[in-house]
Amino acid sequence: MEPATVEIRNLGKRFDSTEVLRGLDLEIRPGEFLCLLGPSGCGKSTLLRILAGFDQPSFGDVIIDGRTILGTAPKDRDIAMVFQSFALYPHMTARQNIAIPLMMSRLSFIQRQPLIGRLAPGGRSVKRRIEAEVEHVAASLRITAQLDRRPAQLSGGQKQRVAIGRAIIRHPRLFLMDEPLSSLDAALRTQMRGELVELQRRLSITTVYVTHDQTEAMTMADRIVVMMEGKALQVGTPLEIFHDPQHLSVAQFLGTPAINLLPVEASPSGALACLGRDIAFQAGSQGRRPVTLGLRPEDLRVAAAPDGENQPWRATIKRIEQTGHEALLFVSLDGGDTPLAIRLTGEALARFSLPADGRIGVDFDPMAIKLFDDTGSRLATSAATNILRFGGQRP
C-alpha cells in the first residue's frame, strides 16, 4: 500500500474563546517522518487528534490522498496512533494486545467469542493467519520472548514496542505518534529513537510525530514543523531550522544552551551598533527600530589577547561545565554584565586554559550572525555585509 499524502488547509480549532490552531496550512509528503515540535499548549496534540478523528476542527479541511477525511469515523481513516501512555489492555498478554486490531477487523462477533468461536466456520484459519502476523511483527520489534507476558510484567521499552506493534500490524497509511518516548529513561529514549527511525524507513509509512524535545526532532525527522501559539512558524529540515531560523522564537527554541541574544540599535542610515561596536549591515528602511543579534554558543570563541585596534569583547567567566568532549563557558560581558554561553570543542577545547583571573576575550564567526527585528522576524543579510567590526577593523 502506498504511503499517504496529507494536506492541511487553513485548519483552525477553538475551545470556547481559546484559539488553539490558527489557520494552519501544511503538506505532509508521502513516506516522510514529520515532527511537530513546540512547547506545551502550542496545538501539536490537538492537530494530531484532528488527524486521528478524535476531534473536529472549527474550520478548515484535512485531505488525505485527495479526499477530505472530515466526517469520516476514526476506524475508517486507515490511521494508526501510538499514545504517550501506551494504552495497553492490562488483562491481555502482549500477544493479544498486538493482535486485537486484526481480531476486531477480521473476525465476526461470534468468531471472537472464547468458547463458541471455536465452532464458528472459518475462525480457526483466520486466527492462524493473525498469529503468524503477530509473530512476524514481534520478531521485527525483538519482543518474541515477551509475547505471553502481561503489561505489568514488561519494562517501559517493551511496553512501547508492544504499543508500536499493535499500530503497525494494521499496515496503516498514516502513523501518528504523540510523544511516545517521554515516559522512558534517557538511555532507553536514545535507543528507541534509532529503532523508530529504522522501523519507519523500512515500512515507508507517512509518520507525524509530536514532541517538545528538540533532540528527538533533530535526530529523527525528515522535516520539522516548529509550532508556537497555534501557528507553524517555520517548516524545514533539521539543519535548515537550526542554522537558518526565520523567527526569533524558532532560534530560541532550538539549541542547548539557547542562542545568545544581544541588543543592537538601527539608525536611519542602516548602520547598527552592539555594545559599543559597529555592525556593517545595511538594515534598509528599518528606521530606528530595535534589532536583536543572535549568536549560537558554537559560533563564539575565546579570543587571543587584544592587539592594537582589534579589541574583542572582554568577559568574566562565571561557570564552566565540562562534559568530556566539550566545555560550556558561561560568561558575563563587560559593560552591562550581558550573559553569554560559549561552546568549546576539538582544538579550541584542547588549547583552552583557565586564566587565573577568570578574564577572557570573546570573538565569534561573523558569518554566523543572525539579526531579528522587533517583531521577531529574521532580517535578510548577505555574507558580504554580515560582519561585526571592532574599532573599525575586521576581527
N, C-alpha and C positions, 0 to 999 in steps of 0.2 A: 504494500500500500504506500502511495506517495505521501510524503510529509505535507502538512497543511501550510497554506499561506493565509496570514491573518491581517486584516485591515481594521484599524480602529479609527472611526471618523467622528470628529467633534464630540467626543464622549464626555458626558457630564453626570455627576451624581451629587444630589443634595440630601442631607438629613436635616429636616426642618429648615432652619436658617443657615446651617453649616454647609458650605460648598466644599466637597471632598475632592471631586475631579472637575476641572475647569476647561472644558473644550479640548480634550486630549486627541491629538492626531498621531498615529503611529502605524508603521507597516512592519510586520514580522515576516522575515523571509523563510521559505521552506527549508527545514532541516537545521536551522541555526539555533544556537544557545544564546538566548537573550536574557540579560539580567536587569531587573528593575531595582535600582539602588537609590536609597534615600533614607532620611530619618523617620522615626515613628510618626504616624499621622500624615504622611505626605500623599497617601492614596494608593500605595502599592498593593496592599492586600485587597482593597476594595475593587481595584481593577481585576485582580485575579478571580475574585468571587463573581464578578460580572461575566468574565470569560467562561467560568465553570457553570454558570446558570443559577448560582445560589442567590443572586441579587439581580435586580433590573436597573438599568441606568435611568436617570431623569430625562436625558435627551441624548441624541447621537445614535450611532449604529456600530455593530460588530459584525464583520463579514469574514467568513471562512470559505476559502476556495470559491469566491464569487457569489456566495449566498449568505444572506443575513441569518444569524442564529438567534436573534431576539425573539422570544416567544417559544423557542424550542426547549423541551424539557432537558434537564442535565443528562439523563440517561441516553438521550438520543443525539448528543453532540459529539460522540466519539472522542471524548476528552478524559484523561486520567489525571488525578491530583494526588500529591503527597503532602500531608499536613505536618506542621511543626510538632504536633503531639503524637504522631504515628497513627493514632486511631485504630489500633488493633483490637479485635474481639478477644477479651481476656479468657473466655471459656473454651476457645478454639486453639488448636495447635498451629504452629507456623504453616504447616502444610494446608490446613483448612483455611487459614486466613488468605493465603495466596490463591487458593482455588475458588474462593467464594464468588468472584465476578463471573467466572465461567460457569459455575454451578447455577447461578441465578439466570444467566442468559441462555444456556444450552439445555437445561433440564426443565421439564414441566413441574408443576406444583406436586403432582403425585410422585414423580420420579425423585424428587428431593426428600421425600419422607424416609426416615431411617428404617422402617420395617416394611411397609407396603411398597416402598420404592424399589425394593429388590425384585418384586414380582412384576413391576411395570415393564412392558416391552420396550427394548431399545436403551434402557437406562444404563445397563452394565457396560455396553460398548462405549457410550459417551463418557462415562466415568473413567474408563481405562484411558481414553484419549486425554482427558483432563489431567489425570495423574501423570501421564508421560510429559505433558507440557509443564506441569509444576516441577517435576524432576529436572527438566531442561533449564528452566528459569533459576531454580535453586543452585544448580551447578554453575551457572554463569555468575551468580552472586556469591558463590562459595559458602552456602549455608545448608548444604545437603545433610550434614550431620546434625543440624538443629531442627529439621523439619517436624519431628514428633514432640517438640517441646512447646509448652505454652509461653505466652509473652513474659510472664513473671519469672521464667527460668532463663530468659535471654538477656544479654548485655545490651547497652544502648546501641552499639553499632549493629548488632544482629537484628534488633527490632527495626532499625532503619532499613536494613536490607530486605526484611520481610515486607515492610510497607512499600518499598520500591518494587519488589517482585509482584505484589498484588496489583500495582498500577500497570507495569509493563506487560503482564501476561495477557492483557486485553489487546495488545498491539494498537494503541490509540494513535490518532493522527496528531494530537496535540497533548503535550505533557506539561502540567502545571505543578510547580513546587513552591510552597510557602515556608520559607526559612527552615528547611528540613534538617539542617545541621546545628541549629542554635542550641539544642539541649545536650550536645555531645561535648566531651572534654577536648582540649586544644589538640592533642596528638591525634585523636580519632577524627576530628574535623579535617585535619590536613590529609589524612589517609583517604577519607571518604570523598573529599573534593576531587582527588585524582580519579577515584573509581567512578564517580558520577560522570565526569567528563568522558572517560573512556567508554562507558556504557552508552552515553548519548551519541557519541561519534559512531559507535558500532551499530546502533539501532537506527540512526539518522531520523530521530523523531524531533519535530519542531518543539522547542522547550522554552517556557517562560519561567524564570527563576527569580523569586523575590528574596531580597536580603538587605540588611542595613550594614553588613560587614563589607567594607571596601576590598579587603583581601580576597574574599570569596569572589566578588565581582571581577576583580582584576585578573585572577588566575583561572577563572572558569569560562568567562563569557566570550562569545564571538563579538557581540556588541553590548554596550551598556546604555541604559536609559537612566539618566540622573533626574530624579523627581523631587520637586520641592513644592509644597502647598498646592498639590493637585495638578501641577504642570510639569511637562517634560522640558527641563532647562537645556539639556543637550543630549544628543544621541550620537554614539560613535564607538569605535574600537577602544579597548582599554588604553592603548598608548595615545590615541587622539584625545581622549578625555583627560588623561593625566598631563600630557605635555602641552596641549593646546586648549585649555578651558576657555569657554566663551562667556562665562559669567563668574563673578567673584564667589558666589555660593558654591559653584562646582569646584573651583580651585581650592576653597577652604575645606570642602567635604572629603576630597581625596588627598591622601598623603599623610604619613606619620613620621615625625611630627608634622603638624599642619604648616602650610605655606606661611612664610614670613611676610607681613604686611607693613608697609611704611607709607606715611602720608607725603604727598607731593602737591605742589600748587602750580596751576597753569596761568600764564599771563596771556593777554590778547594776542601777542606775537607768536604764541605757540611754545615758548620756552617753558621748561619745567624745572623745579628746584626741589631737592630732597635733603633734609638735614644739612643745609648749608652748601650743598653741591648742586651744580647744574646738570641737567639731563638733556643731551642733544636729541630731542624728539619733537617733531612737528605735530602739535596737537590739533592743528586745523582750526576750525571755528568753535573751539571749546570755550572760549572766553576765560573767565576766572573761576571756572567750576573746579572743585577739588577733585583730585585724582589719587588713586591708591596704587602703589607699586608693590608687586608680588615677586618674591624670590623663594624658591624651594630650598630646603636645607642643604641638598646636594649641590646646589648651584653656588653656594657660598664657600669660601676657603680662607684659611688662616694666611694672612699676608706677610710678606717679608717686612723688615724694618723700614720705616719711612725714608724715602730717598728724594731730597730736593722738593720739587713741586708735586711729585706723585705721593699724595697723602691718603692712604686707605683710612677707613673709619677706625677709630680706636674703641676698644671694648674691654670689659672686665668679665672674666669667666665666673659664673655663679654656680654651675654644676656640670659634672661630666658623667655620662652614662656609657660604660664600656660593655659591649656585647661580644667581644672577641673579634669578629670580622669587621666591625665598625665601631666608631665612637661618636656620640652625640654631645656637642658642646652647647650649653645654654648660657648665653652671654647677655650683657647689658651694654648698649652703646652709650658712649659719652654724649652729653648734650641732650638730655631728656630721658635718660635711662630706658631707651627703647629696647625691648627684649628681642633676641634673635636665637634661632636654633640652627646649628651648623652640623652637617653630617660629614665625617671623615672616613674614607675607605682607602684601601690599596696603598699606593705610595704616599699619599697625603697623610694617612694614619701612621705609616712607618716613620715618616720624617718628623711628626709632631712630638714635641716635648713640652711639658707644662712649665711655663715661666714661673720663677719664684714669686713674682708679684701678682701673678694671675692676669697680666695685661697682654692683649694681643691686638694685632691689626686685622681688619676684616675686609676682604676683597671678594669679588664674585665674577661669574661669567656674564659679561654684558649682553651676550646674545640671548640670555635666559630671562631677561626682564619681561614681566607681564604687567600691563597697565590697565586699570579699570576705572570707569567714570563713577560719578556719584550715584548712578542708578544700578551699579554693579556690572554693567555691560563691558565687555572687553574692547579696548581701544586698538584699532588696527595699527600695527607698527611694521617697519621694514628693517631688515638686517643692517642696512646702511645707517639708519638713524637711531636704532635702538642701542645707544651706547651711553653709559654714565661716565661723565668726565669729572675727574678730581682736579680741582685747581686749574681747569682749562686744558689738562693733558689726559690722554687716554691712560687707564690703569695698565 
